[in-house]
Amino acid sequence: MKKLLAALLFVLFLTCVLSVMFRLRLVAAVSQNIAGLEVSHGYWYNTYEDVVTNVPYLRDHLWLFQISNEEDATGQPVVNPNITVFTDREFVDFWPSPDISDGEYRWSFPLELPEGFLLPTNAREPNYTDYSCPGFSAERSVSPEILAEPVTIQNLSLTFTLENALHTAVNRVTINIGVPTIIFFGERLVNYTVLSVNDVEDWSSHGNGWDANPSDISLGKTYQFEATLEAVKSPNLGGTPTAKPEINIHFAHWDDLGIIGTGSSATATHPEGPIVTVSADGDYEWHADVNYLRETFCFNQVVSEVVENPDPPPPYIAKIPATVDIDPETLSLESEDEWITAYIELYEGYNVSDIDVSTIVLNGSVPAQLHPAEVGDYDSDTIPDLMVKFDRTMVLEQILNSVSPSPEGFVKVTLTVTGSLFDDTAFEGSDFIKAVQPHAPKAEFTAIPDTALTGESIKFDASAALPGWNGTNEMPITEYRWDFGDGNQTTTSTPIVYHGFSSSGIYYVALTVYAPGATPETDSTTKKVTTTAIPVGGYSFPIKAYTTTKPLTIYLALIGILTASFTIAKRRKKQQN
């Protein structure tokens, strides 16, 4: 009985030990930080537009080497990651720049890569370009596009139609949603979550997109993909940002290599040659996939720029683009007018009525007048404009302090208008104007030909001459005064005349243009024309003499035979008579 009890106690003890060991192994497995490696070779096309049609596009031919920190139970970063590529292929146009030595390219990143993030590097091979059709059409739409609330639910839609058959080696088609990333000074200012994706016939859905076997996709069939996303703004982000999610459409021959190693480093080989090693400080479970014949079409994320608050940040401020039209488009530096007017339009979803006029400045120093400031549709494009005015004297002073007019009397100037909405959203937009000082017209002409024969008609063309400016208006040229240098003069109202010279020599032809009201009213220029006399008796041309290699006696014999034949024929005719 005692032996049986002892045996039972031993079995119970062993069971406990094994259970603890199993749990320890399970914890160790769960605590393993999972990192990923992707090696891809193919073509990329990126657009900020919402429509891709099946017409030729210029695409980037790239190698992509990408390390990622996969979502796992650890939540730990990948520390100081490195990517090293060994290859006999020649790479150029790197992003970012690696350390290079004898077929080895090494990217080192002294940072901590957070969970759920990836770190891409890429390179091109020289003399590779691609200009071809994508083989499909697609359109993206997002509603709403602006994050007006602390938590915003966005609906993302994509229509996709495959119009050309895929390469037979392509074994995977993927559509992925890339959530917008708004990060400033290392702080994520908007947190995105994909709440749901719809079920689509012929496709399988996953957490952030859809996959399909190419053979299951029907040519010409339009597929509708829908997703719901949640965007949560950080309290450290002020204003109302724009955020439009990214969508990537991939075609590729895709090989999932699974786990390629554990520890601080691992290595994978691409079927086309490059050997890639990834490493980082710490212990990781490395997963890898490689693909080729890859074609990626990316609807880029559209997000607002973020700027620092004038007060010590945070909060940081979302900044949106604005369309600005400045009136007048040509600004005289000596004009006595009182105002310069700006018309401001905002991105769709924002309201110009929400602009705080007291925050508007031009080129960082000239404040907008508080009155008048009116909302209307001044350019008749159905988009509301806010009209504001700036003191012309202050604007001219700012321009003269920053630029110098060209010798022609004018300079192209960029005027930038900035300001804020009442919710602190910043905006910025620019327009170009021409700042002009009063100046004379500009004389210019060509002589065709500028070397001619005596008596030949020469075309004198002053079409390139420029009008003058009186400080307010452009003053056109009304007279072209020609002096041909041979005693002949003429004045015309049109820029083209014809003239020939009766004697050979060198003539200096002068043109004076007259623009009444300009300051000054005239300008002159001179060009040289050369004429050459025709020789007495006209021109002579060499005549080439031809010789033959046949003996002269042959020709003499032929002539003799012909002469004898003629004589005999003549005698017979006389005898007959």
NORZI-V107045 format. One record per backbone hydrogen bond with DSSP energy under -1.0 kcal/mol. NH is the residue of the N-H (numbers start at 1). CO is the residue of the C=O. E is the energy in kcal/mol with one decimal. If there is no record, write none. Layout:
# NORZI-V107045
nh;co;e
NH;CO;E
NH;CO;E
This chain:
# NORZI-V107045
nh;co;e
5;1;-2.5
6;2;-2.7
7;3;-2.3
8;4;-2.3
9;5;-2.6
10;6;-2.3
11;7;-2.4
12;8;-2.6
13;9;-2.5
14;10;-2.8
15;11;-2.4
16;12;-2.1
17;13;-2.5
18;14;-2.8
19;15;-2.5
20;16;-2.6
21;17;-2.8
22;18;-2.7
23;19;-2.5
24;20;-2.6
25;21;-2.4
26;22;-2.6
27;23;-2.8
28;24;-2.5
29;25;-2.5
30;26;-2.8
31;27;-2.5
35;285;-2.1
36;68;-2.7
37;287;-2.0
38;66;-2.5
39;289;-1.8
40;64;-2.5
41;291;-1.2
42;62;-2.3
43;294;-2.7
44;60;-2.9
45;296;-2.3
47;298;-2.2
52;138;-2.7
55;53;-2.2
57;132;-2.4
59;130;-2.8
60;44;-3.0
62;42;-2.5
63;123;-2.7
64;40;-2.9
65;121;-2.6
66;38;-2.6
67;119;-1.9
68;36;-2.3
69;117;-2.7
70;34;-1.4
78;113;-2.1
80;111;-3.0
82;279;-2.5
83;107;-2.5
84;277;-2.8
85;105;-3.1
86;275;-3.1
87;103;-2.3
92;124;-3.5
95;122;-2.4
99;106;-2.8
101;104;-2.1
105;85;-2.5
106;99;-2.5
107;83;-3.1
109;81;-2.3
111;109;-2.1
113;78;-2.9
116;69;-2.9
117;114;-1.7
119;67;-3.5
121;65;-1.7
122;95;-2.5
123;63;-1.8
124;92;-3.2
132;57;-1.7
137;161;-2.0
138;52;-2.6
139;159;-1.7
140;50;-2.8
141;157;-2.2
143;155;-1.9
147;241;-2.8
148;146;-1.1
152;231;-2.7
154;229;-2.7
155;143;-3.0
156;227;-2.9
157;141;-2.7
158;225;-2.4
159;139;-2.1
160;223;-2.2
161;137;-2.5
163;135;-2.5
164;135;-1.9
170;167;-1.7
171;252;-1.5
172;252;-1.4
173;212;-1.9
174;250;-2.1
175;210;-2.9
176;248;-2.4
177;208;-3.0
178;246;-3.0
184;187;-2.2
187;184;-1.9
189;182;-3.2
191;232;-2.7
193;230;-1.9
195;228;-2.1
196;228;-1.5
198;226;-2.3
203;200;-2.0
204;211;-2.9
206;209;-2.7
209;206;-1.2
210;175;-2.6
211;204;-3.0
212;173;-2.1
216;213;-2.5
217;214;-1.1
220;162;-3.4
221;218;-1.4
223;160;-3.2
225;158;-3.2
227;156;-2.3
228;196;-2.3
229;154;-2.7
230;193;-2.9
231;152;-2.9
232;191;-2.6
233;150;-2.7
234;189;-3.1
237;234;-2.0
238;316;-4.5
243;145;-2.8
244;302;-2.6
246;178;-2.8
247;299;-1.7
248;176;-2.6
249;297;-2.6
250;174;-3.2
251;295;-2.2
252;172;-1.7
253;292;-2.8
255;290;-3.1
257;288;-1.8
260;286;-2.5
263;284;-2.2
266;278;-2.0
268;276;-2.7
270;274;-2.9
273;270;-2.5
275;86;-2.7
276;268;-3.1
277;84;-2.9
278;266;-2.5
279;82;-1.8
280;264;-2.2
281;79;-2.5
284;263;-2.1
285;33;-2.5
286;261;-2.8
287;35;-2.6
288;258;-1.9
289;37;-2.0
290;255;-2.4
291;39;-2.1
292;253;-1.7
294;41;-1.8
295;251;-2.7
296;43;-2.9
297;249;-2.5
298;45;-3.1
299;247;-3.1
300;47;-2.8
302;244;-1.8
304;242;-2.0
305;319;-1.4
307;317;-3.0
316;236;-3.6
317;307;-3.1
318;238;-2.4
319;305;-3.7
320;426;-2.8
322;428;-2.2
323;345;-2.7
325;343;-2.1
327;341;-2.8
331;434;-3.1
333;436;-3.2
335;332;-1.2
340;390;-2.3
341;327;-2.6
342;388;-2.8
343;325;-2.4
344;386;-2.3
345;323;-2.7
350;347;-2.2
354;351;-2.1
355;352;-1.5
356;420;-2.6
359;356;-2.2
360;357;-1.5
361;418;-2.1
362;366;-2.8
363;416;-3.5
365;362;-1.9
366;362;-2.3
368;360;-2.3
369;389;-3.1
374;387;-1.3
376;385;-2.3
380;377;-1.1
385;376;-4.1
386;344;-2.3
387;374;-3.4
388;342;-2.5
390;340;-3.0
392;338;-2.3
395;391;-2.1
396;392;-3.0
397;393;-2.1
398;394;-2.1
399;395;-2.5
400;396;-2.9
401;397;-1.6
402;399;-1.2
403;399;-2.3
406;410;-1.6
409;406;-2.4
411;435;-2.0
413;433;-2.9
415;431;-2.8
417;429;-3.2
418;361;-2.3
419;427;-1.6
421;425;-2.8
422;354;-2.3
424;421;-1.9
426;318;-2.7
427;419;-2.4
428;320;-1.4
429;417;-2.0
431;415;-2.0
433;413;-2.5
434;329;-2.7
435;411;-2.8
436;331;-3.3
437;409;-3.4
439;469;-1.5
442;466;-2.3
446;461;-1.9
448;459;-2.5
452;530;-2.8
454;532;-2.1
455;501;-3.1
456;453;-2.2
458;499;-2.3
459;448;-2.5
460;497;-3.0
461;446;-2.5
462;495;-2.4
465;462;-1.8
466;442;-2.0
468;475;-2.6
469;439;-2.6
470;473;-2.2
475;468;-2.8
478;514;-2.7
479;514;-1.4
480;492;-3.0
481;512;-3.0
482;490;-3.4
483;510;-2.5
484;488;-2.3
490;482;-2.1
492;480;-2.3
497;460;-2.2
499;458;-2.1
505;531;-1.9
507;529;-3.2
509;527;-2.7
510;483;-2.9
511;525;-2.9
512;481;-2.2
513;523;-2.8
514;479;-2.1
515;521;-3.4
518;515;-2.0
519;469;-1.2
523;513;-1.5
525;511;-2.1
527;509;-2.4
529;507;-3.0
530;450;-2.5
531;505;-2.9
532;452;-2.3
538;535;-1.7
556;552;-2.0
557;553;-2.6
558;554;-2.1
559;555;-2.1
560;556;-2.3
561;557;-2.5
562;558;-2.3
563;559;-2.2
564;560;-2.6
565;561;-2.3
566;562;-1.8
567;563;-2.1
568;564;-2.4
569;565;-2.0
570;566;-1.6
571;567;-2.0
572;568;-2.1
573;569;-1.2
574;570;-1.4
575;571;-2.3
576;572;-1.8
577;573;-1.2
